[in-house]
Amino acid sequence: MADAIGSGFEAEPLKGGEAEGGVSKKKSCAEKLGLPHLTGWRTAAFLLSLFLCLAVVFAFSFILPCPVRPQYFSTWNRTLPDAATYDFLAVEDTNEDKVLDVLFIYKDSEASRNTCLSEDLSIPCLVLTAADGTDGKTLWKRPLEAEFDWVECGVKGLGHRGTGCLVAHADNLTAVDKKTGEVRWQRSRSTVLNGNLPLISIQDLNADKADDFAILSYNPEAPSITPIPSELVFFSGKSGDQIGSKVNVGMDGVFGHQQFKTASGAPYLLLLTKSGLYAVSLQHLTKMANLTSALKEEKSWKEKSDRNTGLISLYQSDSLKRVMVFPGSSSPSLLVQTDSSVSLLHTDKLKIAWSTNTSALLSAPTFGQFNKDGIPDIMIEEDIGHKTKRVLVLSGSSGVVLWEMNLLFWTPSPRPGSVLTLNTYSVFMLWGQSPSHDNQTNEMHSSFLLHPRYSQLLLERRNPAQNIMSFKATLLERGRHAGYLVLSGPDGRQHAGLGETEPVILTKRKIKGDVPESTVLRVGAESAVEEAEVKEAFYRLRFKLEIQS
């Protein structure tokens, strides 16, 4: 019985097939339904689909070209004969190719004659121009009526199309679209004829879904001339119309200003006066202009403000010269320059963190990373007489001198520049003349490269003498080489009518391209570091695109 049961269990798998002893098997369900044939068709269909997909992929890979990377010239220049220019250079991505382009303005009587006449403008006229950052070719030109006062690019809300440039010229304020060069709007500037830069950006005040701005009017020569009242006017970024009423900021003798945000993000207007530095909240100013805003105030500052004027005294000095927002600080700070010192003011407690004695400075300080503490350091240039300047790098954390040297200089002397590297330190570029070339000051000028890790040596490149109106060291494209821009030529403010003048030249050069053309200038004591080692260090550098505030 046990064997019979066992045999029965062993025979179960043979059901549907051939029985023991050669008995014919029954057909399976798959065979009855013809699935073996279906499986073959399924395989054929899969292979056919795969073939079609591959054919489409290969076809479109040839039909649709890959995105073309812009051809990037390491060096280019634009020459405009018989023209004059101004101290203005800006970089913006105007054609959306992810490469920053160059904006500058010039006055030209001949080359742009047709351009001026096409807009019914008298000759000479102003021409705001965008040059392609990759090769220097013109992207667009915008002729404008002379004379020129000022221009600022990167202004939010202009024409309700992102950022643009605002130009103050003749009797007009003109908003220019950065992408096309088209005029978005033009308004009379009769209410702000004494308006000064920088513009004060502010969130939408008139509910038109575009950012707005304000212009502060005063006499920049206030310390030596009878001052005029300082007045603030708000404008719609979208239309250019005045919004609200004109506001007297309540402080005479203003000769400079700066926009500033506290640690809590409260926006304030800083006022430089002949008696010191003051602040007033934008919330207070919009209220005085009969405008409604959601702006906030810093509690600790509000407690110190004057009840009537809203003014807050931040720093008392009768020799105040310049105030700059100190970048990259966890607690917002201000770099304060007077006739005899440079100081760092912490705004949370309104206390001086450090102060360093200086003589008269030739230009605005330049920020960059020199040491390894992660806090921006400051390069300044002192006029020490006899056409000589002392160049110093001050520690941003303590104000102590980290590096210094003397150079000859000419007028105007371009402000130094810096570019941040991926190694978290900056490369500094400055202009001057080595004392050994004293007899060639009028014929040749030098540019210098300073590597913080090889600070005992400078790389010096000799250049033909030129009237440099504006200079900027920058990175035009993420992941590419760092470069610098030089705008040279006659000063437009000194050439009302153009005749036989020198050309205006806009030049872009690769910073590393200067290295093989440079010689080594030793700073201070003798060093064992060789020229080849320093140049190799520059070749190895990789640069970082900084986000501009």
ABEGO torsion letter per residue (X at the ends): XAAAAAAAAAAAAABGBBBBGGBBBBBBAAAAAGAAAAAAAAAAAAAAAAAAAAAAAAAAAAABBBBBBBBBBABBBBBBBGBBBBBBBBBBBAAGAGBBBBBBBBBBAAAAAAAAAAAGBBOBBBBBBBBBAAAGBBABBBBBBOBBABBBBGBBGBGGBEBBBBBBBEABBBBBBAAAGBBABBBBAAAAAABBOBBBBBBBAAGAGBBBBBBBBBBAAAAABBBBBBBBBBBBAAAGBBBEBBBBAGBBGBABBBBBBBAAGBBBBBBBBAAEBBBBBAAAAAAAAGBBBABBBBAAAAAABBAAAGBBBABBBAABABBBBBBGBABBBBBBBBAABBBBBBAAAGBBABBBBBBBBABBBBBBBABAAGBBBBBBBBBAEGGBBBBBBBBAAAGBBABBBBBBBBOBBBBBBBBBBAAGBBBBBBBEBBAAAAAAAAABBBBBBBBAABAABBBBBBBBBBBBABBBBBBABBGBBBBBBBBBEBBAAABABBBBBBBBBBBBBBAAAAAAABBBBBBEBBBABBAAAAAAAAAABBBBBBBBX
